[in-house]
């Protein structure tokens, strides 16, 4: 690999690792170590459904994980007191997931922590560089999204 390739690889790996560690620390502070990152992502997905909540199928599709995995995770989150599960009135095969008060507090706290992190990143980038950063991140996102589609 040439010098540019090595530098790009180092930056991608270091950024991915640092962002992951920051998220883990934020989540540990937020939940007292009670939630895994995948559980928090599920809470975020359910919270985005507002008062209506989400079905297990919707969560599975949005998080790109299997229905049995979502079902098991929702059982764990229900036991921990973050969600409630309710069978559909029209279709008993559907299970509707809604946040409890604790789930809503975790969701709002996570959104707040994300907002703080994004604001910190924004303040670290000079105004004249914002467009370049956005364009570069869009290129990276598009590249990885396309590669992911090719894989499966």
MODELLER restraints for C-alpha pairs under 7 A, 6 or more apart:
rsr = mdl.restraints
at = mdl.atoms
rsr.add(forms.Gaussian(group=physical.xy_distance, feature=features.Distance(at['CA:26:A'], at['CA:113:A']), mean=6.89, stdev=0.5))
rsr.add(forms.Gaussian(group=physical.xy_distance, feature=features.Distance(at['CA:30:A'], at['CA:106:A']), mean=6.94, stdev=0.5))
rsr.add(forms.Gaussian(group=physical.xy_distance, feature=features.Distance(at['CA:30:A'], at['CA:109:A']), mean=6.74, stdev=0.5))
rsr.add(forms.Gaussian(group=physical.xy_distance, feature=features.Distance(at['CA:39:A'], at['CA:73:A']), mean=6.95, stdev=0.5))
rsr.add(forms.Gaussian(group=physical.xy_distance, feature=features.Distance(at['CA:43:A'], at['CA:103:A']), mean=6.78, stdev=0.5))
rsr.add(forms.Gaussian(group=physical.xy_distance, feature=features.Distance(at['CA:43:A'], at['CA:107:A']), mean=6.26, stdev=0.5))
rsr.add(forms.Gaussian(group=physical.xy_distance, feature=features.Distance(at['CA:44:A'], at['CA:107:A']), mean=5.71, stdev=0.5))
rsr.add(forms.Gaussian(group=physical.xy_distance, feature=features.Distance(at['CA:45:A'], at['CA:59:A']), mean=6.55, stdev=0.5))
rsr.add(forms.Gaussian(group=physical.xy_distance, feature=features.Distance(at['CA:46:A'], at['CA:53:A']), mean=5.44, stdev=0.5))
rsr.add(forms.Gaussian(group=physical.xy_distance, feature=features.Distance(at['CA:46:A'], at['CA:54:A']), mean=5.47, stdev=0.5))
rsr.add(forms.Gaussian(group=physical.xy_distance, feature=features.Distance(at['CA:46:A'], at['CA:97:A']), mean=6.84, stdev=0.5))
rsr.add(forms.Gaussian(group=physical.xy_distance, feature=features.Distance(at['CA:46:A'], at['CA:98:A']), mean=6.39, stdev=0.5))
rsr.add(forms.Gaussian(group=physical.xy_distance, feature=features.Distance(at['CA:46:A'], at['CA:99:A']), mean=6.81, stdev=0.5))
rsr.add(forms.Gaussian(group=physical.xy_distance, feature=features.Distance(at['CA:47:A'], at['CA:53:A']), mean=6.73, stdev=0.5))
rsr.add(forms.Gaussian(group=physical.xy_distance, feature=features.Distance(at['CA:47:A'], at['CA:99:A']), mean=6.60, stdev=0.5))
rsr.add(forms.Gaussian(group=physical.xy_distance, feature=features.Distance(at['CA:47:A'], at['CA:104:A']), mean=6.89, stdev=0.5))
rsr.add(forms.Gaussian(group=physical.xy_distance, feature=features.Distance(at['CA:47:A'], at['CA:107:A']), mean=6.34, stdev=0.5))
rsr.add(forms.Gaussian(group=physical.xy_distance, feature=features.Distance(at['CA:53:A'], at['CA:96:A']), mean=6.59, stdev=0.5))
rsr.add(forms.Gaussian(group=physical.xy_distance, feature=features.Distance(at['CA:53:A'], at['CA:97:A']), mean=5.45, stdev=0.5))
rsr.add(forms.Gaussian(group=physical.xy_distance, feature=features.Distance(at['CA:53:A'], at['CA:98:A']), mean=4.51, stdev=0.5))
rsr.add(forms.Gaussian(group=physical.xy_distance, feature=features.Distance(at['CA:54:A'], at['CA:96:A']), mean=5.65, stdev=0.5))
rsr.add(forms.Gaussian(group=physical.xy_distance, feature=features.Distance(at['CA:54:A'], at['CA:97:A']), mean=5.28, stdev=0.5))
rsr.add(forms.Gaussian(group=physical.xy_distance, feature=features.Distance(at['CA:54:A'], at['CA:98:A']), mean=6.74, stdev=0.5))
rsr.add(forms.Gaussian(group=physical.xy_distance, feature=features.Distance(at['CA:55:A'], at['CA:94:A']), mean=6.66, stdev=0.5))
rsr.add(forms.Gaussian(group=physical.xy_distance, feature=features.Distance(at['CA:55:A'], at['CA:95:A']), mean=5.56, stdev=0.5))
rsr.add(forms.Gaussian(group=physical.xy_distance, feature=features.Distance(at['CA:55:A'], at['CA:96:A']), mean=4.47, stdev=0.5))
rsr.add(forms.Gaussian(group=physical.xy_distance, feature=features.Distance(at['CA:55:A'], at['CA:97:A']), mean=5.83, stdev=0.5))
rsr.add(forms.Gaussian(group=physical.xy_distance, feature=features.Distance(at['CA:56:A'], at['CA:67:A']), mean=6.82, stdev=0.5))
rsr.add(forms.Gaussian(group=physical.xy_distance, feature=features.Distance(at['CA:56:A'], at['CA:70:A']), mean=6.49, stdev=0.5))
rsr.add(forms.Gaussian(group=physical.xy_distance, feature=features.Distance(at['CA:56:A'], at['CA:71:A']), mean=6.80, stdev=0.5))
rsr.add(forms.Gaussian(group=physical.xy_distance, feature=features.Distance(at['CA:56:A'], at['CA:95:A']), mean=5.98, stdev=0.5))
rsr.add(forms.Gaussian(group=physical.xy_distance, feature=features.Distance(at['CA:56:A'], at['CA:96:A']), mean=6.65, stdev=0.5))
rsr.add(forms.Gaussian(group=physical.xy_distance, feature=features.Distance(at['CA:56:A'], at['CA:97:A']), mean=6.98, stdev=0.5))
rsr.add(forms.Gaussian(group=physical.xy_distance, feature=features.Distance(at['CA:57:A'], at['CA:67:A']), mean=6.54, stdev=0.5))
rsr.add(forms.Gaussian(group=physical.xy_distance, feature=features.Distance(at['CA:60:A'], at['CA:66:A']), mean=5.81, stdev=0.5))
rsr.add(forms.Gaussian(group=physical.xy_distance, feature=features.Distance(at['CA:60:A'], at['CA:67:A']), mean=5.65, stdev=0.5))
rsr.add(forms.Gaussian(group=physical.xy_distance, feature=features.Distance(at['CA:60:A'], at['CA:70:A']), mean=6.09, stdev=0.5))
rsr.add(forms.Gaussian(group=physical.xy_distance, feature=features.Distance(at['CA:77:A'], at['CA:83:A']), mean=5.82, stdev=0.5))
rsr.add(forms.Gaussian(group=physical.xy_distance, feature=features.Distance(at['CA:78:A'], at['CA:84:A']), mean=5.68, stdev=0.5))
rsr.add(forms.Gaussian(group=physical.xy_distance, feature=features.Distance(at['CA:81:A'], at['CA:100:A']), mean=6.86, stdev=0.5))
rsr.add(forms.Gaussian(group=physical.xy_distance, feature=features.Distance(at['CA:81:A'], at['CA:102:A']), mean=6.71, stdev=0.5))
rsr.add(forms.Gaussian(group=physical.xy_distance, feature=features.Distance(at['CA:82:A'], at['CA:99:A']), mean=5.90, stdev=0.5))
rsr.add(forms.Gaussian(group=physical.xy_distance, feature=features.Distance(at['CA:82:A'], at['CA:100:A']), mean=5.29, stdev=0.5))
rsr.add(forms.Gaussian(group=physical.xy_distance, feature=features.Distance(at['CA:82:A'], at['CA:102:A']), mean=5.40, stdev=0.5))
rsr.add(forms.Gaussian(group=physical.xy_distance, feature=features.Distance(at['CA:82:A'], at['CA:103:A']), mean=4.00, stdev=0.5))
rsr.add(forms.Gaussian(group=physical.xy_distance, feature=features.Distance(at['CA:83:A'], at['CA:97:A']), mean=6.46, stdev=0.5))
rsr.add(forms.Gaussian(group=physical.xy_distance, feature=features.Distance(at['CA:83:A'], at['CA:98:A']), mean=5.46, stdev=0.5))
rsr.add(forms.Gaussian(group=physical.xy_distance, feature=features.Distance(at['CA:83:A'], at['CA:99:A']), mean=4.37, stdev=0.5))
rsr.add(forms.Gaussian(group=physical.xy_distance, feature=features.Distance(at['CA:83:A'], at['CA:100:A']), mean=5.08, stdev=0.5))
rsr.add(forms.Gaussian(group=physical.xy_distance, feature=features.Distance(at['CA:83:A'], at['CA:103:A']), mean=6.08, stdev=0.5))
rsr.add(forms.Gaussian(group=physical.xy_distance, feature=features.Distance(at['CA:84:A'], at['CA:97:A']), mean=5.70, stdev=0.5))
rsr.add(forms.Gaussian(group=physical.xy_distance, feature=features.Distance(at['CA:84:A'], at['CA:98:A']), mean=5.38, stdev=0.5))
rsr.add(forms.Gaussian(group=physical.xy_distance, feature=features.Distance(at['CA:84:A'], at['CA:99:A']), mean=6.31, stdev=0.5))
rsr.add(forms.Gaussian(group=physical.xy_distance, feature=features.Distance(at['CA:84:A'], at['CA:100:A']), mean=6.47, stdev=0.5))
rsr.add(forms.Gaussian(group=physical.xy_distance, feature=features.Distance(at['CA:85:A'], at['CA:95:A']), mean=6.31, stdev=0.5))
rsr.add(forms.Gaussian(group=physical.xy_distance, feature=features.Distance(at['CA:85:A'], at['CA:96:A']), mean=5.65, stdev=0.5))
rsr.add(forms.Gaussian(group=physical.xy_distance, feature=features.Distance(at['CA:85:A'], at['CA:97:A']), mean=4.78, stdev=0.5))
rsr.add(forms.Gaussian(group=physical.xy_distance, feature=features.Distance(at['CA:85:A'], at['CA:98:A']), mean=6.73, stdev=0.5))
rsr.add(forms.Gaussian(group=physical.xy_distance, feature=features.Distance(at['CA:86:A'], at['CA:95:A']), mean=5.47, stdev=0.5))
rsr.add(forms.Gaussian(group=physical.xy_distance, feature=features.Distance(at['CA:86:A'], at['CA:96:A']), mean=5.16, stdev=0.5))
rsr.add(forms.Gaussian(group=physical.xy_distance, feature=features.Distance(at['CA:86:A'], at['CA:97:A']), mean=6.62, stdev=0.5))
rsr.add(forms.Gaussian(group=physical.xy_distance, feature=features.Distance(at['CA:87:A'], at['CA:93:A']), mean=6.90, stdev=0.5))
rsr.add(forms.Gaussian(group=physical.xy_distance, feature=features.Distance(at['CA:87:A'], at['CA:94:A']), mean=5.79, stdev=0.5))
rsr.add(forms.Gaussian(group=physical.xy_distance, feature=features.Distance(at['CA:87:A'], at['CA:95:A']), mean=4.50, stdev=0.5))
rsr.add(forms.Gaussian(group=physical.xy_distance, feature=features.Distance(at['CA:87:A'], at['CA:96:A']), mean=6.13, stdev=0.5))
rsr.add(forms.Gaussian(group=physical.xy_distance, feature=features.Distance(at['CA:88:A'], at['CA:94:A']), mean=5.16, stdev=0.5))
rsr.add(forms.Gaussian(group=physical.xy_distance, feature=features.Distance(at['CA:88:A'], at['CA:95:A']), mean=5.78, stdev=0.5))
rsr.add(forms.Gaussian(group=physical.xy_distance, feature=features.Distance(at['CA:88:A'], at['CA:96:A']), mean=6.47, stdev=0.5))
